[in-house]
Amino acid sequence: MFLENLYVGRDTPLQEGYVEGGWKYIRFFKARTESRYTEADLTHDGDKPVFEMLFDLKRDPGESNNLAASPGVAGIKAKLSEKCKSEVKRLNQERLDYSAKYLIR
């Protein structure tokens, strides 16, 4: 399941994440603008997240132990990060296709 939060008010970073197989990965990016954003703000290719979280939902359902920096789960983090990146790319393309077809310019 892909997660996304695009609210950018009051210094809230853009958030995206991916949940699969009992693991939840979330990453945060600083928005390029402080109010209205464009489709370009939703593409983070080459950007480094300002913060990441990784939770083992089976052992830690309350999400109190962030494992993102733990070397023992680096492979899981990398896998979920790539799935998140792939889903963002797919979703952003759908947004662009919709805009081109339905929005009046």
PyRosetta script that sets phi, psi and omega in degrees:
from pyrosetta import init, pose_from_sequence

init()
pose = pose_from_sequence("MFLENLYVGRDTPLQEGYVEGGWKYIRFFKARTESRYTEADLTHDGDKPVFEMLFDLKRDPGESNNLAASPGVAGIKAKLSEKCKSEVKRLNQERLDYSAKYLIR")
pose.set_psi(1, 131.9)
pose.set_omega(1, 178.3)
pose.set_phi(2, -92.3)
pose.set_psi(2, 140.7)
pose.set_omega(2, 178.9)
pose.set_phi(3, -120.9)
pose.set_psi(3, 144.5)
pose.set_omega(3, 179.4)
pose.set_phi(4, -152.6)
pose.set_psi(4, 137.6)
pose.set_omega(4, 174.0)
pose.set_phi(5, -131.4)
pose.set_psi(5, 116.9)
pose.set_omega(5, -175.7)
pose.set_phi(6, -106.1)
pose.set_psi(6, 9.1)
pose.set_omega(6, 178.5)
pose.set_phi(7, -70.2)
pose.set_psi(7, 128.0)
pose.set_omega(7, -176.5)
pose.set_phi(8, -119.8)
pose.set_psi(8, 15.6)
pose.set_omega(8, 179.6)
pose.set_phi(9, -75.8)
pose.set_psi(9, 153.3)
pose.set_omega(9, 174.3)
pose.set_phi(10, 49.9)
pose.set_psi(10, 50.9)
pose.set_omega(10, 176.2)
pose.set_phi(11, 63.0)
pose.set_psi(11, 22.2)
pose.set_omega(11, 177.9)
pose.set_phi(12, -78.4)
pose.set_psi(12, 124.0)
pose.set_omega(12, 179.0)
pose.set_phi(13, -75.7)
pose.set_psi(13, 156.5)
pose.set_omega(13, 172.3)
pose.set_phi(14, -67.7)
pose.set_psi(14, 140.2)
pose.set_omega(14, -177.8)
pose.set_phi(15, -126.9)
pose.set_psi(15, 141.4)
pose.set_omega(15, 171.9)
pose.set_phi(16, -146.2)
pose.set_psi(16, 152.4)
pose.set_omega(16, -177.8)
pose.set_phi(17, -160.2)
pose.set_psi(17, 176.4)
pose.set_omega(17, -178.1)
pose.set_phi(18, -145.1)
pose.set_psi(18, 135.7)
pose.set_omega(18, 178.1)
pose.set_phi(19, -119.3)
pose.set_psi(19, 130.0)
pose.set_omega(19, 179.3)
pose.set_phi(20, -161.0)
pose.set_psi(20, 136.8)
pose.set_omega(20, 172.5)
pose.set_phi(21, 54.7)
pose.set_psi(21, 37.2)
pose.set_omega(21, 178.2)
pose.set_phi(22, 85.2)
pose.set_psi(22, 7.7)
pose.set_omega(22, 178.6)
pose.set_phi(23, -120.0)
pose.set_psi(23, 144.7)
pose.set_omega(23, 177.7)
pose.set_phi(24, -128.7)
pose.set_psi(24, 121.5)
pose.set_omega(24, 178.7)
pose.set_phi(25, -114.4)
pose.set_psi(25, 132.5)
pose.set_omega(25, 178.2)
pose.set_phi(26, -134.4)
pose.set_psi(26, 139.2)
pose.set_omega(26, 175.0)
pose.set_phi(27, -132.2)
pose.set_psi(27, 152.3)
pose.set_omega(27, -175.1)
pose.set_phi(28, -122.3)
pose.set_psi(28, 137.8)
pose.set_omega(28, 177.1)
pose.set_phi(29, -126.3)
pose.set_psi(29, 142.5)
pose.set_omega(29, 174.8)
pose.set_phi(30, -72.3)
pose.set_psi(30, 130.9)
pose.set_omega(30, 177.5)
pose.set_phi(31, -68.8)
pose.set_psi(31, 143.9)
pose.set_omega(31, -178.9)
pose.set_phi(32, -75.8)
pose.set_psi(32, -20.3)
pose.set_omega(32, 177.7)
pose.set_phi(33, -127.5)
pose.set_psi(33, 161.2)
pose.set_omega(33, -177.3)
pose.set_phi(34, -96.1)
pose.set_psi(34, -10.7)
pose.set_omega(34, 179.3)
pose.set_phi(35, -128.4)
pose.set_psi(35, -98.7)
pose.set_omega(35, -179.1)
pose.set_phi(36, -77.0)
pose.set_psi(36, 138.3)
pose.set_omega(36, 178.2)
pose.set_phi(37, -118.1)
pose.set_psi(37, 164.7)
pose.set_omega(37, -179.8)
pose.set_phi(38, -114.2)
pose.set_psi(38, 177.4)
pose.set_omega(38, 177.7)
pose.set_phi(39, -58.8)
pose.set_psi(39, -30.9)
pose.set_omega(39, 179.5)
pose.set_phi(40, -61.9)
pose.set_psi(40, -29.9)
pose.set_omega(40, 178.9)
pose.set_phi(41, -69.3)
pose.set_psi(41, -17.2)
pose.set_omega(41, -176.3)
pose.set_phi(42, -93.2)
pose.set_psi(42, -2.9)
pose.set_omega(42, 179.4)
pose.set_phi(43, -107.1)
pose.set_psi(43, 119.1)
pose.set_omega(43, -174.7)
pose.set_phi(44, -114.1)
pose.set_psi(44, 23.8)
pose.set_omega(44, 178.4)
pose.set_phi(45, -56.0)
pose.set_psi(45, 123.2)
pose.set_omega(45, 179.5)
pose.set_phi(46, 84.6)
pose.set_psi(46, -12.5)
pose.set_omega(46, 178.0)
pose.set_phi(47, -80.7)
pose.set_psi(47, 142.3)
pose.set_omega(47, 175.2)
pose.set_phi(48, -94.5)
pose.set_psi(48, 131.3)
pose.set_omega(48, 177.9)
pose.set_phi(49, -59.6)
pose.set_psi(49, 146.2)
pose.set_omega(49, 176.6)
pose.set_phi(50, -78.4)
pose.set_psi(50, -19.7)
pose.set_omega(50, 179.5)
pose.set_phi(51, -162.1)
pose.set_psi(51, 146.3)
pose.set_omega(51, 176.8)
pose.set_phi(52, -133.1)
pose.set_psi(52, 151.6)
pose.set_omega(52, 175.4)
pose.set_phi(53, -135.0)
pose.set_psi(53, 146.1)
pose.set_omega(53, 176.4)
pose.set_phi(54, -142.4)
pose.set_psi(54, 126.4)
pose.set_omega(54, -178.2)
pose.set_phi(55, -126.2)
pose.set_psi(55, 138.8)
pose.set_omega(55, 170.9)
pose.set_phi(56, -90.1)
pose.set_psi(56, 98.8)
pose.set_omega(56, -173.0)
pose.set_phi(57, -68.5)
pose.set_psi(57, -21.0)
pose.set_omega(57, 178.0)
pose.set_phi(58, -74.8)
pose.set_psi(58, -43.5)
pose.set_omega(58, -178.9)
pose.set_phi(59, -88.8)
pose.set_psi(59, -21.5)
pose.set_omega(59, -174.8)
pose.set_phi(60, -138.1)
pose.set_psi(60, 67.6)
pose.set_omega(60, -176.2)
pose.set_phi(61, -64.5)
pose.set_psi(61, -20.7)
pose.set_omega(61, 178.4)
pose.set_phi(62, -84.9)
pose.set_psi(62, -1.0)
pose.set_omega(62, 177.7)
pose.set_phi(63, 53.4)
pose.set_psi(63, 51.9)
pose.set_omega(63, -179.1)
pose.set_phi(64, -102.8)
pose.set_psi(64, -10.9)
pose.set_omega(64, -177.1)
pose.set_phi(65, -120.1)
pose.set_psi(65, 98.7)
pose.set_omega(65, -179.8)
pose.set_phi(66, -75.2)
pose.set_psi(66, 116.3)
pose.set_omega(66, -176.7)
pose.set_phi(67, -98.6)
pose.set_psi(67, 8.2)
pose.set_omega(67, -173.3)
pose.set_phi(68, -56.7)
pose.set_psi(68, -32.4)
pose.set_omega(68, -178.4)
pose.set_phi(69, -94.5)
pose.set_psi(69, 1.8)
pose.set_omega(69, -177.6)
pose.set_phi(70, -79.9)
pose.set_psi(70, 122.5)
pose.set_omega(70, -178.1)
pose.set_phi(71, -62.4)
pose.set_psi(71, -28.2)
pose.set_omega(71, -177.4)
pose.set_phi(72, -67.1)
pose.set_psi(72, -15.2)
pose.set_omega(72, -179.1)
pose.set_phi(73, -121.2)
pose.set_psi(73, 19.3)
pose.set_omega(73, -178.6)
pose.set_phi(74, -58.8)
pose.set_psi(74, -37.4)
pose.set_omega(74, 179.4)
pose.set_phi(75, -66.5)
pose.set_psi(75, -41.1)
pose.set_omega(75, 178.0)
pose.set_phi(76, -64.9)
pose.set_psi(76, -44.2)
pose.set_omega(76, 179.3)
pose.set_phi(77, -60.6)
pose.set_psi(77, -45.5)
pose.set_omega(77, -179.8)
pose.set_phi(78, -62.9)
pose.set_psi(78, -41.5)
pose.set_omega(78, -179.7)
pose.set_phi(79, -63.7)
pose.set_psi(79, -46.8)
pose.set_omega(79, -178.4)
pose.set_phi(80, -70.6)
pose.set_psi(80, -33.6)
pose.set_omega(80, 176.3)
pose.set_phi(81, -63.0)
pose.set_psi(81, -42.9)
pose.set_omega(81, 178.4)
pose.set_phi(82, -66.2)
pose.set_psi(82, -40.1)
pose.set_omega(82, 177.6)
pose.set_phi(83, -64.0)
pose.set_psi(83, -39.7)
pose.set_omega(83, 178.0)
pose.set_phi(84, -63.0)
pose.set_psi(84, -47.0)
pose.set_omega(84, 179.4)
pose.set_phi(85, -59.3)
pose.set_psi(85, -43.6)
pose.set_omega(85, 179.7)
pose.set_phi(86, -64.0)
pose.set_psi(86, -42.4)
pose.set_omega(86, -179.6)
pose.set_phi(87, -67.6)
pose.set_psi(87, -38.9)
pose.set_omega(87, 177.1)
pose.set_phi(88, -61.8)
pose.set_psi(88, -44.7)
pose.set_omega(88, 179.7)
pose.set_phi(89, -60.5)
pose.set_psi(89, -45.3)
pose.set_omega(89, 179.3)
pose.set_phi(90, -63.1)
pose.set_psi(90, -46.5)
pose.set_omega(90, -177.9)
pose.set_phi(91, -66.3)
pose.set_psi(91, -40.8)
pose.set_omega(91, 178.0)
pose.set_phi(92, -63.7)
pose.set_psi(92, -36.1)
pose.set_omega(92, 176.5)
pose.set_phi(93, -65.5)
pose.set_psi(93, -39.9)
pose.set_omega(93, 176.4)
pose.set_phi(94, -62.0)
pose.set_psi(94, -40.3)
pose.set_omega(94, 178.5)
pose.set_phi(95, -62.4)
pose.set_psi(95, -44.8)
pose.set_omega(95, 179.5)
pose.set_phi(96, -64.1)
pose.set_psi(96, -42.2)
pose.set_omega(96, 178.5)
pose.set_phi(97, -62.0)
pose.set_psi(97, -42.8)
pose.set_omega(97, 178.8)
pose.set_phi(98, -63.1)
pose.set_psi(98, -46.7)
pose.set_omega(98, -179.9)
pose.set_phi(99, -58.7)
pose.set_psi(99, -44.6)
pose.set_omega(99, -178.7)
pose.set_phi(100, -64.6)
pose.set_psi(100, -32.7)
pose.set_omega(100, -174.9)
pose.set_phi(101, -87.7)
pose.set_psi(101, -38.1)
pose.set_omega(101, -168.5)
pose.set_phi(102, -114.8)
pose.set_psi(102, -21.5)
pose.set_omega(102, -176.2)
pose.set_phi(103, -87.3)
pose.set_psi(103, 137.8)
pose.set_omega(103, 177.9)
pose.set_phi(104, -83.6)
pose.set_psi(104, 131.2)
pose.set_omega(104, -178.3)
pose.set_phi(105, -107.4)
pose.dump_pdb("model.pdb")
